[in-house]
Amino acid sequence: MKIDTKILPRASKEPSLVRLKFKDGKEMNLDAEKLGIRGVSDEVDRHSRILARQEELTGN
């Protein structure tokens, strides 16, 4: 998983986003203001579990 970070000043007009790229190539751009930390965590966990299940089924 690749995570890019950029610290925004408190008065920034840019949206608060979390950008992720998983090893399968899937990219996620999550709105951290809308989802909150729990929502971001849930979205990332959901895809991580899918990847883990696929690896388990293929025997890797």
C-alpha distance matrix in Angstrom:
0.0 3.8 6.6 10.1 13.1 16.7 19.5 22.2 25.8 27.3 29.6 27.0 27.5 24.0 22.1 19.6 16.3 12.6 10.5 6.9 5.5 4.3 5.6 8.8 9.1 9.6 9.6 10.8 13.3 14.7 18.1 17.9 21.7 22.4 20.0 20.2 17.8 18.7 18.0 14.6 13.8 15.6 13.7 10.2 12.0 13.8 11.1 9.5 13.2 13.8 11.3 12.8 16.2 15.8 15.0 18.0 20.2 19.6 20.1 17.1
3.8 0.0 3.8 6.7 10.0 13.5 16.6 19.3 23.0 24.9 27.0 24.2 24.9 21.3 19.9 17.5 14.4 11.0 8.5 5.8 5.0 6.4 8.0 11.0 10.0 10.5 9.3 10.5 12.2 14.0 17.0 17.0 20.6 21.8 19.9 20.0 17.9 19.5 18.7 15.0 15.0 17.2 15.2 12.0 14.5 16.3 13.8 12.8 16.6 17.0 14.7 16.6 19.8 19.3 18.6 21.7 23.8 23.1 23.6 20.5
6.6 3.8 0.0 3.8 6.5 10.2 13.0 15.7 19.3 21.1 23.3 20.7 21.6 18.1 16.7 14.1 11.2 8.0 6.3 5.0 6.7 8.9 11.3 14.0 12.7 12.3 10.1 10.0 10.6 11.8 14.3 13.9 17.4 19.0 17.4 17.1 15.1 17.2 16.7 12.9 13.3 16.0 14.3 11.4 14.4 16.5 14.6 13.9 17.7 18.6 16.9 18.6 21.8 21.8 21.4 24.2 26.4 26.0 26.6 23.6
10.1 6.7 3.8 0.0 3.8 6.9 10.3 12.9 16.6 18.8 20.7 17.9 18.9 15.4 14.7 12.5 10.1 7.8 6.3 7.0 8.9 11.9 14.3 16.8 14.7 14.4 11.5 11.3 10.8 12.2 14.1 13.7 16.9 18.9 18.0 17.7 16.2 18.9 18.2 14.5 15.7 18.5 16.7 14.4 17.6 19.6 17.7 17.5 21.2 21.9 20.4 22.3 25.4 25.2 25.0 27.8 30.0 29.5 30.2 27.1
13.1 10.0 6.5 3.8 0.0 3.8 6.6 9.5 13.1 15.3 17.5 15.0 16.6 13.5 13.1 10.6 9.2 7.7 8.0 9.7 12.3 15.2 17.7 20.2 18.3 17.6 14.5 13.5 12.1 12.7 13.6 12.5 15.2 17.8 17.3 16.3 14.9 18.1 17.9 14.4 15.8 19.0 17.7 15.7 18.8 21.1 19.8 19.6 23.2 24.3 23.1 24.7 27.9 28.0 27.8 30.5 32.7 32.5 33.1 30.1
16.7 13.5 10.2 6.9 3.8 0.0 3.8 6.3 9.8 12.5 14.3 11.8 13.6 10.9 11.4 9.5 9.3 9.4 10.2 12.7 15.4 18.5 21.2 23.5 21.2 20.4 17.0 15.8 13.6 14.0 14.0 13.0 14.9 17.9 18.1 17.0 16.2 19.7 19.6 16.4 18.2 21.4 20.1 18.6 21.9 24.0 22.9 23.0 26.5 27.6 26.5 28.3 31.4 31.5 31.4 34.1 36.3 36.1 36.8 33.8
19.5 16.6 13.0 10.3 6.6 3.8 0.0 3.8 6.7 9.3 11.6 9.9 12.6 10.8 11.5 9.4 10.6 11.2 12.9 15.5 18.6 21.5 24.3 26.6 24.6 23.5 20.1 18.4 16.0 15.6 14.8 13.0 14.2 17.7 18.2 16.5 15.8 19.5 19.9 17.1 18.9 22.2 21.5 20.3 23.3 25.6 25.0 25.0 28.4 29.8 29.0 30.5 33.5 34.0 34.0 36.4 38.7 38.8 39.3 36.4
22.2 19.3 15.7 12.9 9.5 6.3 3.8 0.0 3.8 6.4 8.1 6.1 9.0 7.8 9.2 8.1 10.3 12.1 14.2 17.4 20.5 23.7 26.7 28.7 26.4 24.9 21.3 19.3 16.3 15.8 14.1 12.7 12.9 16.5 17.7 16.3 16.4 20.2 20.2 17.9 20.2 23.3 22.5 21.9 25.0 27.0 26.6 27.1 30.3 31.5 31.1 32.8 35.6 36.1 36.4 38.8 40.9 41.1 41.9 39.1
25.8 23.0 19.3 16.6 13.1 9.8 6.7 3.8 0.0 3.8 5.5 5.3 9.0 9.5 11.3 10.7 13.6 15.6 17.9 21.1 24.3 27.4 30.4 32.4 30.2 28.7 25.1 22.9 19.8 18.9 16.8 15.2 14.6 18.3 19.8 18.1 18.5 22.3 22.6 20.7 23.0 26.0 25.5 25.1 28.0 30.2 30.0 30.4 33.5 34.9 34.6 36.2 39.0 39.6 39.9 42.2 44.4 44.7 45.4 42.7
27.3 24.9 21.1 18.8 15.3 12.5 9.3 6.4 3.8 0.0 3.8 5.6 8.9 10.1 11.2 10.6 14.0 16.3 19.2 22.4 25.9 28.7 32.0 33.8 31.8 29.8 26.3 23.7 20.5 19.0 16.4 14.4 13.0 16.7 18.5 16.5 17.3 21.0 21.4 20.2 22.5 25.3 25.2 25.2 27.9 30.0 30.3 30.9 33.7 35.2 35.3 36.8 39.4 40.3 40.8 42.9 45.1 45.7 46.4 43.9
29.6 27.0 23.3 20.7 17.5 14.3 11.6 8.1 5.5 3.8 0.0 3.8 6.6 9.1 11.0 11.7 15.2 18.1 20.7 24.2 27.5 30.6 33.9 35.5 33.1 31.2 27.5 25.0 21.5 20.2 17.3 16.0 14.2 17.5 20.0 18.5 20.0 23.5 23.5 22.3 25.0 27.6 27.1 27.4 30.4 32.1 32.3 33.2 36.1 37.3 37.4 39.2 41.7 42.4 43.1 45.3 47.3 47.8 48.8 46.3
27.0 24.2 20.7 17.9 15.0 11.8 9.9 6.1 5.3 5.6 3.8 0.0 3.8 5.5 8.1 9.2 12.4 15.5 17.7 21.3 24.5 27.8 31.0 32.5 29.9 28.0 24.3 22.0 18.5 17.6 15.0 14.3 13.0 16.2 18.6 17.7 19.1 22.6 22.2 20.7 23.6 26.1 25.1 25.3 28.6 30.1 29.9 31.0 34.0 34.9 34.9 36.9 39.4 39.9 40.6 43.0 44.8 45.2 46.3 43.8
27.5 24.9 21.6 18.9 16.6 13.6 12.6 9.0 9.0 8.9 6.6 3.8 0.0 3.8 6.5 9.1 12.0 15.6 17.6 21.3 24.4 27.7 31.1 32.1 29.4 27.3 23.5 21.1 17.4 16.7 13.8 14.0 12.4 15.0 17.9 17.7 19.7 22.9 21.8 20.6 23.9 25.9 24.6 25.3 28.6 29.7 29.5 31.0 33.9 34.5 34.7 37.0 39.2 39.5 40.5 43.0 44.6 45.0 46.4 44.0
24.0 21.3 18.1 15.4 13.5 10.9 10.8 7.8 9.5 10.1 9.1 5.5 3.8 0.0 3.8 6.5 8.8 12.3 13.9 17.7 20.6 24.0 27.4 28.4 25.6 23.6 19.8 17.6 13.9 13.6 11.2 11.8 11.1 13.6 16.1 16.2 17.8 21.1 19.7 18.0 21.3 23.4 21.8 22.2 25.7 26.7 26.2 27.7 30.7 31.2 31.2 33.6 35.9 36.0 37.0 39.6 41.1 41.4 42.8 40.4
22.1 19.9 16.7 14.7 13.1 11.4 11.5 9.2 11.3 11.2 11.0 8.1 6.5 3.8 0.0 3.8 6.0 9.8 11.9 15.6 18.8 21.9 25.5 26.3 23.7 21.3 17.6 14.9 11.2 10.3 7.5 8.4 7.7 9.9 12.3 12.8 14.7 17.7 16.1 14.6 18.1 19.9 18.3 19.1 22.5 23.3 23.1 24.8 27.6 28.1 28.4 30.8 32.9 33.2 34.4 36.8 38.2 38.7 40.3 38.0
19.6 17.5 14.1 12.5 10.6 9.5 9.4 8.1 10.7 10.6 11.7 9.2 9.1 6.5 3.8 0.0 3.8 7.0 10.0 13.4 16.9 19.8 23.4 24.6 22.4 20.0 16.4 13.5 10.2 8.6 6.2 5.5 5.9 8.9 10.3 10.1 11.4 14.6 13.5 11.7 14.9 17.1 15.9 16.3 19.6 20.9 20.8 22.1 25.0 25.8 26.1 28.2 30.4 31.0 32.0 34.2 36.0 36.6 37.8 35.6
16.3 14.4 11.2 10.1 9.2 9.3 10.6 10.3 13.6 14.0 15.2 12.4 12.0 8.8 6.0 3.8 0.0 3.8 6.3 9.8 13.3 16.2 19.8 20.8 18.6 16.2 12.6 9.8 6.5 5.5 4.7 5.3 7.6 9.5 9.9 10.4 11.2 14.0 12.4 9.8 13.1 15.1 13.3 13.4 17.0 18.1 17.6 19.0 22.0 22.6 22.7 25.0 27.2 27.6 28.6 31.0 32.6 33.0 34.4 32.1
12.6 11.0 8.0 7.8 7.7 9.4 11.2 12.1 15.6 16.3 18.1 15.5 15.6 12.3 9.8 7.0 3.8 0.0 3.8 6.6 10.3 12.9 16.5 17.8 16.0 13.7 10.4 7.7 5.7 5.1 6.5 6.3 9.8 11.2 10.3 10.6 10.1 12.7 11.3 8.0 10.5 12.9 11.1 10.4 13.9 15.4 14.7 15.6 18.8 19.6 19.4 21.5 24.0 24.4 25.1 27.5 29.4 29.8 30.9 28.6
10.5 8.5 6.3 6.3 8.0 10.2 12.9 14.2 17.9 19.2 20.7 17.7 17.6 13.9 11.9 10.0 6.3 3.8 0.0 3.8 7.0 10.2 13.6 14.8 12.6 10.7 7.3 5.6 4.6 6.4 9.0 9.8 13.2 14.2 13.3 14.0 13.4 15.5 13.8 10.3 12.5 14.5 11.9 10.6 14.3 15.4 13.8 14.8 18.2 18.5 17.8 20.3 22.8 22.6 23.3 26.1 27.7 27.7 29.0 26.5
6.9 5.8 5.0 7.0 9.7 12.7 15.5 17.4 21.1 22.4 24.2 21.3 21.3 17.7 15.6 13.4 9.8 6.6 3.8 0.0 3.8 6.5 10.0 11.5 9.8 8.2 5.6 5.1 6.6 8.3 11.7 12.2 15.9 16.5 14.8 15.6 14.3 15.7 14.2 10.6 11.7 13.5 10.8 8.6 12.1 13.3 11.1 11.6 15.2 15.4 14.3 16.8 19.4 19.2 19.6 22.5 24.2 24.1 25.3 22.7
5.5 5.0 6.7 8.9 12.3 15.4 18.6 20.5 24.3 25.9 27.5 24.5 24.4 20.6 18.8 16.9 13.3 10.3 7.0 3.8 0.0 3.8 6.8 8.2 6.2 5.7 4.4 6.4 9.0 11.4 14.9 15.9 19.5 19.8 18.1 19.1 17.7 18.8 17.2 13.7 14.4 15.6 12.7 10.3 13.2 13.9 10.9 11.3 14.9 14.4 12.7 15.4 18.0 17.1 17.4 20.6 22.1 21.5 22.8 20.2
4.3 6.4 8.9 11.9 15.2 18.5 21.5 23.7 27.4 28.7 30.6 27.8 27.7 24.0 21.9 19.8 16.2 12.9 10.2 6.5 3.8 0.0 3.8 5.4 5.4 5.4 6.4 8.4 11.7 13.5 17.2 17.9 21.7 21.7 19.4 20.3 18.6 19.0 17.6 14.4 14.2 15.0 12.3 9.5 11.5 12.1 8.7 8.4 11.9 11.4 9.1 11.8 14.5 13.6 13.6 16.8 18.4 17.8 19.1 16.5
5.6 8.0 11.3 14.3 17.7 21.2 24.3 26.7 30.4 32.0 33.9 31.0 31.1 27.4 25.5 23.4 19.8 16.5 13.6 10.0 6.8 3.8 0.0 3.8 5.4 7.4 9.4 12.0 15.3 17.3 21.0 21.7 25.4 25.5 23.1 24.0 22.1 22.4 21.1 18.0 17.4 18.1 15.6 12.7 14.0 14.5 11.0 10.0 13.0 12.1 9.0 11.3 14.0 12.4 11.8 15.3 16.8 15.6 16.7 13.7
8.8 11.0 14.0 16.8 20.2 23.5 26.6 28.7 32.4 33.8 35.5 32.5 32.1 28.4 26.3 24.6 20.8 17.8 14.8 11.5 8.2 5.4 3.8 0.0 3.8 5.7 9.0 11.8 15.4 17.6 21.4 22.6 26.2 25.7 23.4 24.9 23.3 23.3 21.5 18.7 18.4 18.4 15.6 13.3 14.5 14.0 10.2 10.3 12.7 10.7 8.0 11.1 12.9 10.7 11.0 14.6 15.3 14.0 15.9 13.6
9.1 10.0 12.7 14.7 18.3 21.2 24.6 26.4 30.2 31.8 33.1 29.9 29.4 25.6 23.7 22.4 18.6 16.0 12.6 9.8 6.2 5.4 5.4 3.8 0.0 3.8 6.3 9.8 13.0 15.8 19.5 21.1 24.6 24.2 22.4 24.0 22.9 23.3 21.2 18.3 18.7 18.9 15.7 13.7 15.9 15.4 11.6 12.4 15.2 13.4 11.2 14.5 16.3 14.2 14.8 18.3 18.9 17.7 19.7 17.3
9.6 10.5 12.3 14.4 17.6 20.4 23.5 24.9 28.7 29.8 31.2 28.0 27.3 23.6 21.3 20.0 16.2 13.7 10.7 8.2 5.7 5.4 7.4 5.7 3.8 0.0 3.8 6.7 10.2 12.7 16.4 18.2 21.5 20.9 19.0 21.0 20.1 20.4 18.0 15.3 16.0 15.9 12.4 11.1 13.5 12.6 9.1 10.8 13.6 11.7 10.5 14.1 15.6 14.1 15.4 18.6 19.2 18.7 20.9 18.9
9.6 9.3 10.1 11.5 14.5 17.0 20.1 21.3 25.1 26.3 27.5 24.3 23.5 19.8 17.6 16.4 12.6 10.4 7.3 5.6 4.4 6.4 9.4 9.0 6.3 3.8 0.0 3.8 6.8 9.7 13.3 15.2 18.5 18.2 16.8 18.6 18.0 18.8 16.4 13.4 14.8 15.3 11.8 10.6 13.8 13.4 10.5 12.2 15.4 14.2 13.3 16.7 18.5 17.4 18.6 21.7 22.5 22.2 24.2 22.0
10.8 10.5 10.0 11.3 13.5 15.8 18.4 19.3 22.9 23.7 25.0 22.0 21.1 17.6 14.9 13.5 9.8 7.7 5.6 5.1 6.4 8.4 12.0 11.8 9.8 6.7 3.8 0.0 3.8 6.0 9.7 11.6 14.9 14.4 13.0 14.9 14.7 15.5 12.9 10.0 12.0 12.5 9.0 8.5 12.1 11.9 9.8 12.0 15.0 14.4 14.3 17.3 19.1 18.7 20.1 22.8 23.9 24.1 26.0 24.0
13.3 12.2 10.6 10.8 12.1 13.6 16.0 16.3 19.8 20.5 21.5 18.5 17.4 13.9 11.2 10.2 6.5 5.7 4.6 6.6 9.0 11.7 15.3 15.4 13.0 10.2 6.8 3.8 0.0 3.8 6.7 9.2 12.1 12.0 11.4 13.3 13.7 15.2 12.6 9.8 12.7 13.6 10.5 10.6 14.4 14.5 13.0 15.2 18.1 17.8 17.9 20.8 22.6 22.4 23.8 26.4 27.6 27.9 29.7 27.6
14.7 14.0 11.8 12.2 12.7 14.0 15.6 15.8 18.9 19.0 20.2 17.6 16.7 13.6 10.3 8.6 5.5 5.1 6.4 8.3 11.4 13.5 17.3 17.6 15.8 12.7 9.7 6.0 3.8 0.0 3.8 5.9 8.9 8.6 7.6 9.6 10.4 11.8 9.1 6.7 10.2 11.1 8.5 9.5 13.0 13.3 12.9 15.0 17.6 17.9 18.5 21.0 22.7 23.2 24.7 26.9 28.2 28.9 30.6 28.7
18.1 17.0 14.3 14.1 13.6 14.0 14.8 14.1 16.8 16.4 17.3 15.0 13.8 11.2 7.5 6.2 4.7 6.5 9.0 11.7 14.9 17.2 21.0 21.4 19.5 16.4 13.3 9.7 6.7 3.8 0.0 3.8 5.5 5.5 6.1 8.0 9.9 11.9 9.4 8.0 11.8 12.8 11.0 12.5 15.7 16.2 16.3 18.4 20.8 21.2 22.1 24.4 26.1 26.7 28.3 30.4 31.7 32.6 34.2 32.4
17.9 17.0 13.9 13.7 12.5 13.0 13.0 12.7 15.2 14.4 16.0 14.3 14.0 11.8 8.4 5.5 5.3 6.3 9.8 12.2 15.9 17.9 21.7 22.6 21.1 18.2 15.2 11.6 9.2 5.9 3.8 0.0 3.8 5.5 5.2 5.2 6.7 9.4 8.0 6.6 10.0 11.9 11.1 12.2 15.0 16.3 16.9 18.3 20.7 21.8 22.6 24.4 26.4 27.4 28.6 30.5 32.2 33.3 34.5 32.6
21.7 20.6 17.4 16.9 15.2 14.9 14.2 12.9 14.6 13.0 14.2 13.0 12.4 11.1 7.7 5.9 7.6 9.8 13.2 15.9 19.5 21.7 25.4 26.2 24.6 21.5 18.5 14.9 12.1 8.9 5.5 3.8 0.0 3.8 5.8 5.6 8.5 11.0 9.8 9.7 13.0 14.4 14.1 15.6 18.2 19.2 20.2 21.7 23.9 25.0 26.1 27.9 29.6 30.8 32.2 33.9 35.5 36.7 38.0 36.3
22.4 21.8 19.0 18.9 17.8 17.9 17.7 16.5 18.3 16.7 17.5 16.2 15.0 13.6 9.9 8.9 9.5 11.2 14.2 16.5 19.8 21.7 25.5 25.7 24.2 20.9 18.2 14.4 12.0 8.6 5.5 5.5 3.8 0.0 3.8 5.9 9.4 10.6 8.4 9.3 12.8 13.2 12.6 15.0 17.4 17.7 18.9 21.0 22.7 23.6 25.1 27.0 28.4 29.5 31.3 32.9 34.2 35.6 37.2 35.7
20.0 19.9 17.4 18.0 17.3 18.1 18.2 17.7 19.8 18.5 20.0 18.6 17.9 16.1 12.3 10.3 9.9 10.3 13.3 14.8 18.1 19.4 23.1 23.4 22.4 19.0 16.8 13.0 11.4 7.6 6.1 5.2 5.8 3.8 0.0 3.8 6.6 7.1 4.6 6.0 9.2 9.4 9.3 11.8 13.8 14.2 15.8 17.7 19.2 20.3 22.0 23.6 25.0 26.4 28.1 29.5 30.9 32.5 33.9 32.6
20.2 20.0 17.1 17.7 16.3 17.0 16.5 16.3 18.1 16.5 18.5 17.7 17.7 16.2 12.8 10.1 10.4 10.6 14.0 15.6 19.1 20.3 24.0 24.9 24.0 21.0 18.6 14.9 13.3 9.6 8.0 5.2 5.6 5.9 3.8 0.0 3.8 5.5 5.4 6.3 8.6 10.0 10.9 12.5 14.3 15.6 17.3 18.5 20.1 21.8 23.2 24.4 26.1 27.8 29.1 30.3 32.2 33.8 34.8 33.3
17.8 17.9 15.1 16.2 14.9 16.2 15.8 16.4 18.5 17.3 20.0 19.1 19.7 17.8 14.7 11.4 11.2 10.1 13.4 14.3 17.7 18.6 22.1 23.3 22.9 20.1 18.0 14.7 13.7 10.4 9.9 6.7 8.5 9.4 6.6 3.8 0.0 3.8 5.5 5.2 6.1 8.6 10.1 10.7 12.1 14.2 15.9 16.3 18.1 20.3 21.3 22.1 24.1 26.0 26.9 28.1 30.3 31.8 32.5 30.8
18.7 19.5 17.2 18.9 18.1 19.7 19.5 20.2 22.3 21.0 23.5 22.6 22.9 21.1 17.7 14.6 14.0 12.7 15.5 15.7 18.8 19.0 22.4 23.3 23.3 20.4 18.8 15.5 15.2 11.8 11.9 9.4 11.0 10.6 7.1 5.5 3.8 0.0 3.8 5.5 5.1 6.1 8.7 10.0 10.4 12.2 14.6 15.1 16.2 18.5 20.1 20.6 22.2 24.4 25.5 26.3 28.4 30.3 31.0 29.7
18.0 18.7 16.7 18.2 17.9 19.6 19.9 20.2 22.6 21.4 23.5 22.2 21.8 19.7 16.1 13.5 12.4 11.3 13.8 14.2 17.2 17.6 21.1 21.5 21.2 18.0 16.4 12.9 12.6 9.1 9.4 8.0 9.8 8.4 4.6 5.4 5.5 3.8 0.0 3.8 5.4 5.0 6.3 8.7 9.8 10.6 12.8 14.2 15.3 16.9 18.8 19.9 21.2 23.1 24.6 25.7 27.3 29.2 30.3 29.1
14.6 15.0 12.9 14.5 14.4 16.4 17.1 17.9 20.7 20.2 22.3 20.7 20.6 18.0 14.6 11.7 9.8 8.0 10.3 10.6 13.7 14.4 18.0 18.7 18.3 15.3 13.4 10.0 9.8 6.7 8.0 6.6 9.7 9.3 6.0 6.3 5.2 5.5 3.8 0.0 3.8 5.5 5.3 6.3 8.5 10.0 11.2 12.3 14.3 15.9 17.0 18.4 20.2 21.7 22.9 24.4 26.2 27.6 28.7 27.1
13.8 15.0 13.3 15.7 15.8 18.2 18.9 20.2 23.0 22.5 25.0 23.6 23.9 21.3 18.1 14.9 13.1 10.5 12.5 11.7 14.4 14.2 17.4 18.4 18.7 16.0 14.8 12.0 12.7 10.2 11.8 10.0 13.0 12.8 9.2 8.6 6.1 5.1 5.4 3.8 0.0 3.8 5.5 5.3 6.0 8.5 10.3 10.4 12.0 14.3 15.4 16.1 18.1 20.0 20.9 22.0 24.2 25.8 26.5 25.0
15.6 17.2 16.0 18.5 19.0 21.4 22.2 23.3 26.0 25.3 27.6 26.1 25.9 23.4 19.9 17.1 15.1 12.9 14.5 13.5 15.6 15.0 18.1 18.4 18.9 15.9 15.3 12.5 13.6 11.1 12.8 11.9 14.4 13.2 9.4 10.0 8.6 6.1 5.0 5.5 3.8 0.0 3.8 5.5 5.1 6.0 8.8 9.8 10.4 12.4 14.4 15.1 16.4 18.5 20.0 20.8 22.5 24.5 25.5 24.5
13.7 15.2 14.3 16.7 17.7 20.1 21.5 22.5 25.5 25.2 27.1 25.1 24.6 21.8 18.3 15.9 13.3 11.1 11.9 10.8 12.7 12.3 15.6 15.6 15.7 12.4 11.8 9.0 10.5 8.5 11.0 11.1 14.1 12.6 9.3 10.9 10.1 8.7 6.3 5.3 5.5 3.8 0.0 3.8 5.5 5.2 6.6 8.7 10.1 11.1 12.8 14.5 15.7 17.1 18.9 20.2 21.7 23.2 24.7 23.5
10.2 12.0 11.4 14.4 15.7 18.6 20.3 21.9 25.1 25.2 27.4 25.3 25.3 22.2 19.1 16.3 13.4 10.4 10.6 8.6 10.3 9.5 12.7 13.3 13.7 11.1 10.6 8.5 10.6 9.5 12.5 12.2 15.6 15.0 11.8 12.5 10.7 10.0 8.7 6.3 5.3 5.5 3.8 0.0 3.8 5.5 5.5 6.1 8.7 10.1 10.8 12.3 14.3 15.6 16.7 18.3 20.2 21.4 22.5 20.9
12.0 14.5 14.4 17.6 18.8 21.9 23.3 25.0 28.0 27.9 30.4 28.6 28.6 25.7 22.5 19.6 17.0 13.9 14.3 12.1 13.2 11.5 14.0 14.5 15.9 13.5 13.8 12.1 14.4 13.0 15.7 15.0 18.2 17.4 13.8 14.3 12.1 10.4 9.8 8.5 6.0 5.1 5.5 3.8 0.0 3.8 5.5 4.9 6.0 8.6 9.8 10.3 12.1 14.2 15.2 16.1 18.2 19.9 20.7 19.5
13.8 16.3 16.5 19.6 21.1 24.0 25.6 27.0 30.2 30.0 32.1 30.1 29.7 26.7 23.3 20.9 18.1 15.4 15.4 13.3 13.9 12.1 14.5 14.0 15.4 12.6 13.4 11.9 14.5 13.3 16.2 16.3 19.2 17.7 14.2 15.6 14.2 12.2 10.6 10.0 8.5 6.0 5.2 5.5 3.8 0.0 3.8 5.5 5.3 6.5 8.9 10.1 10.8 12.6 14.6 15.4 16.8 18.8 20.1 19.4
11.1 13.8 14.6 17.7 19.8 22.9 25.0 26.6 30.0 30.3 32.3 29.9 29.5 26.2 23.1 20.8 17.6 14.7 13.8 11.1 10.9 8.7 11.0 10.2 11.6 9.1 10.5 9.8 13.0 12.9 16.3 16.9 20.2 18.9 15.8 17.3 15.9 14.6 12.8 11.2 10.3 8.8 6.6 5.5 5.5 3.8 0.0 3.8 5.4 5.0 6.3 8.6 9.9 10.7 12.5 14.2 15.4 16.7 18.3 17.2
9.5 12.8 13.9 17.5 19.6 23.0 25.0 27.1 30.4 30.9 33.2 31.0 31.0 27.7 24.8 22.1 19.0 15.6 14.8 11.6 11.3 8.4 10.0 10.3 12.4 10.8 12.2 12.0 15.2 15.0 18.4 18.3 21.7 21.0 17.7 18.5 16.3 15.1 14.2 12.3 10.4 9.8 8.7 6.1 4.9 5.5 3.8 0.0 3.8 5.4 5.1 6.2 8.6 9.9 10.6 12.2 14.3 15.5 16.4 14.9
13.2 16.6 17.7 21.2 23.2 26.5 28.4 30.3 33.5 33.7 36.1 34.0 33.9 30.7 27.6 25.0 22.0 18.8 18.2 15.2 14.9 11.9 13.0 12.7 15.2 13.6 15.4 15.0 18.1 17.6 20.8 20.7 23.9 22.7 19.2 20.1 18.1 16.2 15.3 14.3 12.0 10.4 10.1 8.7 6.0 5.3 5.4 3.8 0.0 3.8 5.4 5.0 6.1 8.6 9.8 10.3 12.2 14.3 15.1 14.6
13.8 17.0 18.6 21.9 24.3 27.6 29.8 31.5 34.9 35.2 37.3 34.9 34.5 31.2 28.1 25.8 22.6 19.6 18.5 15.4 14.4 11.4 12.1 10.7 13.4 11.7 14.2 14.4 17.8 17.9 21.2 21.8 25.0 23.6 20.3 21.8 20.3 18.5 16.9 15.9 14.3 12.4 11.1 10.1 8.6 6.5 5.0 5.4 3.8 0.0 3.8 5.5 5.1 6.2 8.7 9.8 10.6 12.4 14.2 13.9
11.3 14.7 16.9 20.4 23.1 26.5 29.0 31.1 34.6 35.3 37.4 34.9 34.7 31.2 28.4 26.1 22.7 19.4 17.8 14.3 12.7 9.1 9.0 8.0 11.2 10.5 13.3 14.3 17.9 18.5 22.1 22.6 26.1 25.1 22.0 23.2 21.3 20.1 18.8 17.0 15.4 14.4 12.8 10.8 9.8 8.9 6.3 5.1 5.4 3.8 0.0 3.8 5.4 5.1 6.2 8.6 9.9 10.7 12.1 11.0
12.8 16.6 18.6 22.3 24.7 28.3 30.5 32.8 36.2 36.8 39.2 36.9 37.0 33.6 30.8 28.2 25.0 21.5 20.3 16.8 15.4 11.8 11.3 11.1 14.5 14.1 16.7 17.3 20.8 21.0 24.4 24.4 27.9 27.0 23.6 24.4 22.1 20.6 19.9 18.4 16.1 15.1 14.5 12.3 10.3 10.1 8.6 6.2 5.0 5.5 3.8 0.0 3.8 5.5 5.1 6.1 8.7 10.0 10.4 9.6
16.2 19.8 21.8 25.4 27.9 31.4 33.5 35.6 39.0 39.4 41.7 39.4 39.2 35.9 32.9 30.4 27.2 24.0 22.8 19.4 18.0 14.5 14.0 12.9 16.3 15.6 18.5 19.1 22.6 22.7 26.1 26.4 29.6 28.4 25.0 26.1 24.1 22.2 21.2 20.2 18.1 16.4 15.7 14.3 12.1 10.8 9.9 8.6 6.1 5.1 5.4 3.8 0.0 3.8 5.4 4.9 6.2 8.7 9.8 10.3
15.8 19.3 21.8 25.2 28.0 31.5 34.0 36.1 39.6 40.3 42.4 39.9 39.5 36.0 33.2 31.0 27.6 24.4 22.6 19.2 17.1 13.6 12.4 10.7 14.2 14.1 17.4 18.7 22.4 23.2 26.7 27.4 30.8 29.5 26.4 27.8 26.0 24.4 23.1 21.7 20.0 18.5 17.1 15.6 14.2 12.6 10.7 9.9 8.6 6.2 5.1 5.5 3.8 0.0 3.8 5.4 5.2 6.2 8.5 8.8
15.0 18.6 21.4 25.0 27.8 31.4 34.0 36.4 39.9 40.8 43.1 40.6 40.5 37.0 34.4 32.0 28.6 25.1 23.3 19.6 17.4 13.6 11.8 11.0 14.8 15.4 18.6 20.1 23.8 24.7 28.3 28.6 32.2 31.3 28.1 29.1 26.9 25.5 24.6 22.9 20.9 20.0 18.9 16.7 15.2 14.6 12.5 10.6 9.8 8.7 6.2 5.1 5.4 3.8 0.0 3.8 5.5 5.2 5.9 5.2
18.0 21.7 24.2 27.8 30.5 34.1 36.4 38.8 42.2 42.9 45.3 43.0 43.0 39.6 36.8 34.2 31.0 27.5 26.1 22.5 20.6 16.8 15.3 14.6 18.3 18.6 21.7 22.8 26.4 26.9 30.4 30.5 33.9 32.9 29.5 30.3 28.1 26.3 25.7 24.4 22.0 20.8 20.2 18.3 16.1 15.4 14.2 12.2 10.3 9.8 8.6 6.1 4.9 5.4 3.8 0.0 3.8 5.6 5.2 6.5
20.2 23.8 26.4 30.0 32.7 36.3 38.7 40.9 44.4 45.1 47.3 44.8 44.6 41.1 38.2 36.0 32.6 29.4 27.7 24.2 22.1 18.4 16.8 15.3 18.9 19.2 22.5 23.9 27.6 28.2 31.7 32.2 35.5 34.2 30.9 32.2 30.3 28.4 27.3 26.2 24.2 22.5 21.7 20.2 18.2 16.8 15.4 14.3 12.2 10.6 9.9 8.7 6.2 5.2 5.5 3.8 0.0 3.8 5.5 8.0
19.6 23.1 26.0 29.5 32.5 36.1 38.8 41.1 44.7 45.7 47.8 45.2 45.0 41.4 38.7 36.6 33.0 29.8 27.7 24.1 21.5 17.8 15.6 14.0 17.7 18.7 22.2 24.1 27.9 28.9 32.6 33.3 36.7 35.6 32.5 33.8 31.8 30.3 29.2 27.6 25.8 24.5 23.2 21.4 19.9 18.8 16.7 15.5 14.3 12.4 10.7 10.0 8.7 6.2 5.2 5.6 3.8 0.0 3.8 5.7
20.1 23.6 26.6 30.2 33.1 36.8 39.3 41.9 45.4 46.4 48.8 46.3 46.4 42.8 40.3 37.8 34.4 30.9 29.0 25.3 22.8 19.1 16.7 15.9 19.7 20.9 24.2 26.0 29.7 30.6 34.2 34.5 38.0 37.2 33.9 34.8 32.5 31.0 30.3 28.7 26.5 25.5 24.7 22.5 20.7 20.1 18.3 16.4 15.1 14.2 12.1 10.4 9.8 8.5 5.9 5.2 5.5 3.8 0.0 3.8
17.1 20.5 23.6 27.1 30.1 33.8 36.4 39.1 42.7 43.9 46.3 43.8 44.0 40.4 38.0 35.6 32.1 28.6 26.5 22.7 20.2 16.5 13.7 13.6 17.3 18.9 22.0 24.0 27.6 28.7 32.4 32.6 36.3 35.7 32.6 33.3 30.8 29.7 29.1 27.1 25.0 24.5 23.5 20.9 19.5 19.4 17.2 14.9 14.6 13.9 11.0 9.6 10.3 8.8 5.2 6.5 8.0 5.7 3.8 0.0
